[in-house]
Amino acid sequence: FIGILIIKFWINKSKSIGRKIVSANTLLSDFLVGRLKFPRLIMLSNTELHEIAEFDKLAYIQKEYEIGKAILRAKADVSLEPLLVGMSLLFIYTSFAIFNMQIETIGLYLLIVMRLSPVTKQIVSQWQRLNSVLGSIEIVEKRLREMKNNKEVNSGLIEIKKFQFKISFDNVTYQYPSSNSSALDKISTCIKKGEITALVGPSGSGKSTFIDMIPQLRRASSGVVLIDNYSIKDYTLKSLRKLISYVPQQPEIFSRTIKDHIKYGNIKSTDAEVKEAANIANIAEFIESLNDGYDTLLGEDAIVLSGGQKQRLDLARAIIKNTPILILDEPTSNLDAKSEELFKKALLNIKKQKDITIIVIAHRLSSIVDSDKIIILKGGKIEIEGKHKDLLSSSLWYKEAWDLQNSGSLIKH
């Protein structure tokens, strides 16, 4: 019994150290991934020695835990046979001296112990090994539970075929689970078909949350979002998202050819449609100037392209999907003046050549002066909405932002 308690103690220690190893591995991998993503920052900050020292520290902790696990396993392996021998001797003494058992019976017991000893060692070793990896198993189980709990609920039954009239927000409130305040607070507004609607306002005012509501990436805590007078919850997710193309703030480009990236918006599109989308996005001339044209391999993160070229290439991907709704999340925030102007022309091309509704989050007000409606969000609420000319006289925030940006200063969001 005492022997079993000792082995069980070491096995429980293996379980504990296994969890520590998982934690150390996670810290080290997160450190490496983060630092390898930003080598320029490290070199220009002159922090190479600090980062090496930090890596050595994390690697040392990981090594110590691994050594500890090996020592515990060795302890169990080495001590098992002496424990078995000791218990056997104790059994021989008590059975012969106290219980007067026959020598044949004692010999049979010893034979059984000798036969079972390797099997017992194997069982204990496997038991210890299993306990040492429980930390990894627990992490996987935790992630699977999170995935299950965050699985999208597709409760809609209606297949929406086309967008005909408007998108309406009716008293919509949204609160993030970890927040005590609302990201959107009783929002009511309307986005009409065929118009360009811009969302502006300070950082944290709820602009990204607002657009996330339309494809049901987030669901309202209260109130309702409607498309053509039906709640978006009534539509199936697949049919709803077929209506929408999206261009993120930071272009997300795979390591593939230019043609492949554009066709990612519509896998079945033809080469002619690819070129048409590139023309509308105002990127065709640049693509055709490349040696391999549309077959140019972009490489990881498309480092061969400038920020403006990436943005217009991503816009071409959205255009080729040929949807009635186009959402753009701060598409010009990282562009220089020339690239911004080319992007603005691309948007005007889209509006002229496509029957499309454009919703754009804007940082630079100069990029949305031609919008049919501009909505100013502040603190999760709509402060005011209108056209550029009207907002210059009716919104102090908009007037100050416009003056600062056009004087060459940066507005603090």
Summary of the structure (lengths in Angstrom):
residues: 413
radius of gyration: 32.7
end to end distance: 68.5
largest distance: 109.6
contacts: 1217
relative contact order: 0.09
helix: 57%
strand: 15%
